[in-house]
Amino acid sequence: MISIIAIDGPTASGKGTVAQLVAKVLGFHYLDSGALYRIVGLASLHQQIDLSHHDQLGQMTRRLKIHFDQQRVFLEENDVSEAIRTEEMGQRASAVGAIPQVRQALVELQKSFLALPGLVADGRDMGTVIFPQAQLKVFLTASAHIRAQRRYKQLIAKGISANIDILTQDLLDRDQRDTQRSTAPLIQSEDAYLLDTSDLSIDQAVQKILKWYALVVQQ
Ligand code: DC
């Protein structure tokens, strides 16, 4: 049996960083499902497909040639690792993520990441839809205030100017869209452990997940 740790949660909760570190410690593969939705957002922009054309977006998504190599992500031959990380692409990813045809088109690709010795998958519906069989499910969150501050610091560190009020509003809009959509909404499932990282360091969050994982594999 291949081990799976599913980590779901809202934007800027620190999921990505924590999930990657957990995968590294355990020697597991890592799936950043948000990157896939971001790529769909980017590709739809390049191909000038209106977000109201759901069937066309679904077909486009099925044709995308996406691959990950080390920490980089490629669309066809192009390294899009930076291009997909902008706020604009986060919002667009959230918009395409609400389209059932797009979600359906990404199911098999996400499942194909499952490989020995195990997988850490992060996103919005990893534990609820894509890998419901996961041994450990974590719902990782932090207060909106803390998340906006973290995002602000990240942007400033990259030399990108940012406004904390606009960031907070963008983040709340995205939370609203991701939790209220009808297909695979962001939700804490009953069998997921809640991890609020508002007052935790990255290392503390990683240790907590490793401890839970050790407990569930013992059972
Ligand atoms: O995790 P992220 O911020 O990179 O995700 C960007 C957007 O993609 C997020 O706001 C909603 C969408 N998404 C999704 O709908 N389902 C996932 N499993 C991952 C991301």
Residues whose N, C-alpha, C, O or C-beta is under 5 A from the ligand:
A	BS01	DC	T11 S33 G34 A35 Y37 G90 A93 S94 G97 G123 R124 D125 R174 D178
